[in-house]
């Protein structure tokens, strides 16, 4: 089993005119396009009166063997998802730089908690779902949790006639003779 596999994908987002007085546009992630050919940056995919869709390709969707539990939890929800992660940028026509795409809900939650950029949950396309499930099935079972046994602490033998600060009988109190 490979430690990680990757698939080139494209990111599809939408810019819509805003009705809010302080914002010109609202941005929303629409989806991920499997096996997308490189576009060399943001390209207009669909131009409309109220909304414009942009495509960015290609970005690698990486599945790593150590994240099997997270991918499994994502698939078991019944509506598997991918998360588009974008960083703020001062660019036109799209004010975002691509940070990545992930199938790991815990990584996406970490990015959401940082409150930086834009993180959008989108449905996982069937082609990517089949690819991910095939990889998850190859992963070995993690096995049962084994609790470590306690090992008793070994106390050092006190030398040089010095009284220990801490002893098995308890903490030594100043001025107390034993």
C-alpha positions as CSV (number, residue, x, y, z in Angstrom):
1,X,0.0,0.0,0.0
2,X,1.3,3.5,-0.9
3,X,1.7,5.9,2.0
4,X,-0.2,8.5,0.0
5,X,-2.0,8.9,-3.3
6,X,-3.0,12.0,-5.2
7,X,-5.5,13.1,-7.8
8,X,-5.4,16.5,-9.7
9,X,-8.6,18.4,-9.3
10,X,-10.0,21.7,-10.2
11,X,-11.8,24.1,-7.9
12,X,-15.0,25.8,-9.0
13,X,-16.2,28.9,-7.1
14,X,-18.9,31.5,-7.8
15,X,-18.9,35.3,-7.4
16,X,-22.3,36.7,-7.0
17,X,-23.4,40.4,-6.8
18,X,-24.1,41.3,-3.2
19,X,-27.2,43.2,-1.9
20,X,-25.2,44.2,1.1
21,X,-24.1,47.9,1.1
22,X,-20.6,47.1,2.3
23,X,-19.7,44.3,-0.1
24,X,-19.7,44.2,-3.8
25,X,-19.7,40.4,-4.2
26,X,-20.2,37.2,-2.2
27,X,-18.1,34.2,-2.9
28,X,-19.1,30.5,-2.6
29,X,-17.4,27.2,-3.3
30,X,-19.4,25.2,-5.8
31,X,-17.5,22.0,-6.3
32,X,-14.4,20.1,-7.3
33,X,-13.8,18.8,-10.8
34,X,-11.9,15.4,-10.8
35,X,-8.8,15.0,-13.1
36,X,-8.9,18.6,-14.2
37,X,-6.4,19.9,-16.7
38,X,-4.2,22.8,-15.6
39,X,-5.7,26.3,-16.3
40,X,-2.7,28.4,-15.2
41,X,-4.7,30.3,-12.6
42,X,-8.3,31.4,-12.2
43,X,-10.3,31.2,-15.4
44,X,-13.9,32.2,-16.1
45,X,-15.9,29.1,-16.5
46,X,-19.4,30.6,-16.8
47,X,-20.3,34.3,-17.2
48,X,-23.7,35.5,-16.2
49,X,-25.5,38.7,-15.3
50,X,-25.7,38.1,-11.5
51,X,-23.0,35.5,-11.1
52,X,-19.7,34.4,-12.6
53,X,-18.1,31.0,-12.0
54,X,-14.3,30.6,-11.9
55,X,-12.2,27.5,-12.3
56,X,-8.7,26.9,-10.9
57,X,-6.8,23.8,-11.8
58,X,-5.0,21.8,-11.0
59,X,-4.6,21.2,-7.3
60,X,-3.6,17.9,-5.9
61,X,-6.1,16.2,-3.6
62,X,-3.9,14.0,-1.4
63,X,-5.0,11.0,0.7
64,X,-2.5,9.8,3.3
65,X,-2.4,6.5,4.9
66,X,-2.2,8.0,8.5
67,X,-5.5,9.9,8.0
68,X,-7.6,6.8,7.3
69,X,-9.8,7.3,10.4
70,X,-10.7,10.8,9.2
71,X,-11.5,9.8,5.7
72,X,-13.6,6.9,7.0
73,X,-15.5,9.2,9.3
74,X,-16.1,11.5,6.3
75,X,-17.5,8.7,4.1
76,X,-19.6,7.2,6.9
77,X,-21.6,10.5,7.3
78,X,-23.7,9.5,4.4
79,X,-22.9,12.7,2.5
80,X,-19.1,12.6,1.9
81,X,-17.5,16.0,1.3
82,X,-14.4,17.8,0.2
83,X,-13.3,21.1,1.6
84,X,-12.0,23.9,-0.6
85,X,-9.4,26.0,1.4
86,X,-8.6,29.4,0.0
87,X,-6.3,32.2,1.5
88,X,-7.1,35.9,1.2
89,X,-5.1,37.7,-1.6
90,X,-5.1,41.1,-3.3
91,X,-5.6,39.7,-6.8
92,X,-8.1,40.1,-9.6
93,X,-10.6,38.8,-10.6
94,X,-10.6,36.4,-7.7
95,X,-9.3,37.7,-4.3
96,X,-8.2,34.3,-3.2
97,X,-5.1,32.1,-3.4
98,X,-5.6,28.4,-3.4
99,X,-4.4,26.7,-0.2
100,X,-5.7,23.2,-1.1
101,X,-8.5,20.7,-1.1
102,X,-8.9,18.1,1.6
103,X,-11.1,15.1,2.4
104,X,-10.1,15.3,6.0
105,X,-12.9,16.9,8.1
106,X,-10.4,17.5,11.0
107,X,-8.0,19.5,8.8
108,X,-10.9,21.6,7.5
109,X,-12.1,22.3,11.0
110,X,-8.7,23.5,12.0
111,X,-8.7,25.9,9.1
112,X,-12.2,27.1,10.0
113,X,-11.1,27.7,13.6
114,X,-8.2,29.9,12.4
115,X,-10.8,32.1,10.7
116,X,-8.4,32.9,7.8
117,X,-9.5,32.9,4.2
118,X,-12.4,30.9,2.9
119,X,-13.2,27.3,3.7
120,X,-16.1,25.8,1.8
121,X,-17.7,22.3,2.1
122,X,-18.7,20.8,-1.2
123,X,-20.1,17.4,-2.1
124,X,-17.6,14.8,-3.0
125,X,-18.0,13.8,-6.7
126,X,-18.8,10.0,-7.2
127,X,-15.5,9.5,-9.1
128,X,-13.5,10.8,-6.2
129,X,-15.6,8.9,-3.7
130,X,-14.9,5.6,-5.5
131,X,-11.2,6.4,-5.6
132,X,-11.1,7.3,-1.9
133,X,-13.1,4.3,-0.8
134,X,-10.8,2.0,-2.7
135,X,-7.8,3.5,-0.9
136,X,-9.6,3.3,2.5
137,X,-10.3,-0.4,1.9
138,X,-6.6,-1.1,1.4
139,X,-5.7,0.3,4.9
140,X,-5.1,-2.2,7.6
141,X,-7.3,-2.1,10.7
142,X,-5.8,0.1,13.4
143,X,-6.3,-2.7,16.0
144,X,-7.6,-2.4,19.6
145,X,-6.3,0.2,21.9
146,X,-3.8,-1.2,24.4
147,X,-3.4,0.6,27.6
148,X,0.2,0.7,29.0
149,X,0.8,-0.8,32.4
150,X,2.0,1.3,35.2
151,X,5.6,0.9,36.1
152,X,6.5,1.6,39.8
153,X,8.9,4.5,40.3
154,X,12.3,3.5,41.5
155,X,13.5,5.8,44.3
156,X,17.2,6.6,44.4
157,X,19.2,5.7,47.4
158,X,20.1,8.9,49.3
159,X,23.8,9.5,49.7
160,X,26.0,11.9,51.5
161,X,23.8,12.1,54.6
162,X,21.4,14.6,53.0
163,X,17.7,14.4,53.8
164,X,15.6,14.1,50.7
165,X,13.0,16.8,50.0
166,X,10.5,14.3,48.8
167,X,10.4,10.8,50.4
168,X,8.0,7.9,50.3
169,X,6.7,9.0,53.7
170,X,5.6,12.4,52.3
171,X,7.0,15.9,52.0
172,X,9.6,16.9,54.5
173,X,8.6,19.9,56.7
174,X,11.4,22.4,57.6
175,X,12.6,22.1,61.1
176,X,11.3,18.6,61.5
177,X,13.8,15.9,62.6
178,X,13.4,12.3,61.7
